[in-house]
Amino acid sequence: MYPINDYLKDSVRELQGEKAFAYLARAREVAERRGIKVVSFGIGQPDLPTFENIVNAAKTALDARFTGYTETEGIRELREAIADYLNYRYHAGVRPDEVIVTTGTKTAIFLAIASYVRPGDEVIIPDPTYPAYPELTKFFGGKPIYVPMRFNQDRGFTLDLEAVENSITQRTRAIVINNPHNPTGAVFRPDEVSKLLEMAKDHRLLVIVDEIYDNFVYEDNAFKGVLELEPEWRRYIIYTNGFSKTFSMTGWRLGYLVASREVIEPLKKLAANTYSCPPSIAQKAGVEALRSEASWKASKAMIELFRRRRDVMYEELRKIPGIEVWKSTGAFYMYPRIKGVLDRLGMDVEQFTDWLLENHGVVVLPGTAFSETHMGKEYVRLSFALDEALIKEGIERIRKAVTK
Ligand SMILES: Cc1ncc(COP(=O)(O)O)c(C=O)c1O
């Protein structure tokens, strides 16, 4: 045997997987081994199946044997539907040839970071964060520069713009902004996002935007997309979004990237050499998702349901002493600070989440899955994309466990 294991690059070895996926497997394992029902607040996906009309469109595509490769950038029909959505919603003036359809938003993020981050480049990332941005940055030899967000139980999580500005150096290449935000459930104020964009422009930086939760906003007028806030988006923004959350299509692997033509052309070549094209059937399903009233209606109903679940989760969590919780305004997560509980139990956050799963059958993700600083060590993430009764049961179990 060759020791091919030894030949592996350090950059691959050092990658962190997504902890949310690891906990999903562990929850199953604990449920089987102990024969108990595990309540999981872990994984970030809607619990509803993909909407009927979308599934039917995929069946029709299959019956028509629409099963071959497509254009790398995605079928024109879908790029037109994406442009129309963005233009209707954000008055952005996006043209179909400014869109690449990808195998999930994650691949769009990959294309952006792979194409821009050179060894030694610094990428500014609000902390805590969805882990793909820093992991891919490191993979390509760059350095994530974490800027802790501010947390206040009344105002929630906000960007620390001063700290962002202070962390810009000669080596800064890009700023990442994910809005609405995973894991905190924050929706950043439009004026703050505008200021961040101005700052990036002043320093000639790239801005990588991830608005995958753009429809999961629970307060009127709280959210404005960057394509609307910045008419000059083509100059310096790479925009990503996708179908996973809005239409409950996580397994279909469908997302997209929007940028100027000059950027799209080379990125298309990277896509062609990486995955050839997004799944053909999923693309037809994506057209139906964006074009039909039925899927938007179903999506809106789902988000209304999530709003009620969020309210329930908040009301239940705030009853627990030692937990500081803010009612999130976007995405489908809550990110309570549990320092009081950890101090009382004498555990660190990972010991706490392990203990909760093993002994009380509840999955919550440790903040350390999203942050290496105090923004991770003192927090846990809970998804409220699950049944209301389960939310109540799970939080009741947590309450009993920590107040014993
Ligand atoms: C902020 C954020 N971006 C991107 C993704 C990846 O989504 P996709 O399924 O489209 O790859 C997720 C999924 O959890 C996410 O939370």
The ligand as an SDF file (V2000), in Angstrom:
LIG
                    3D

 16 16  0  0  0  0  0  0  0  0999 V2000
  -25.8380   30.8880    5.7640 C   0  0  0  0  0  0  0  0  0  0  0  0
  -25.9110   29.6990    4.8940 C   0  0  0  0  0  0  0  0  0  0  0  0
  -25.4010   29.7480    3.6690 N   0  0  0  0  0  0  0  0  0  0  0  0
  -25.4240   28.6860    2.8540 C   0  0  0  0  0  0  0  0  0  0  0  0
  -25.9940   27.5030    3.2440 C   0  0  0  0  0  0  0  0  0  0  0  0
  -25.9240   26.3360    2.3030 C   0  0  0  0  0  0  0  0  0  0  0  0
  -27.0860   26.1580    1.6290 O   0  0  0  0  0  0  0  0  0  0  0  0
  -27.2300   25.2190    0.3600 P   0  0  0  0  0  0  0  0  0  0  0  0
  -28.0650   24.0730    0.7900 O   0  0  0  0  0  0  0  0  0  0  0  0
  -27.9360   26.0830   -0.6610 O   0  0  0  0  0  0  0  0  0  0  0  0
  -25.8850   24.8240   -0.0970 O   0  0  0  0  0  0  0  0  0  0  0  0
  -26.5570   27.4060    4.5140 C   0  0  0  0  0  0  0  0  0  0  0  0
  -27.1470   26.1340    4.9750 C   0  0  0  0  0  0  0  0  0  0  0  0
  -27.3520   25.8910    6.1180 O   0  0  0  0  0  0  0  0  0  0  0  0
  -26.5220   28.5280    5.3620 C   0  0  0  0  0  0  0  0  0  0  0  0
  -27.0250   28.4870    6.6010 O   0  0  0  0  0  0  0  0  0  0  0  0
  1  2  1  0
  2  3  1  0
  2 15  2  0
  3  4  2  0
  4  5  1  0
  5  6  1  0
  5 12  2  0
  6  7  1  0
  7  8  1  0
  8  9  2  0
  8 10  1  0
  8 11  1  0
 12 13  1  0
 12 15  1  0
 13 14  2  0
 15 16  1  0
M  END
$$$$
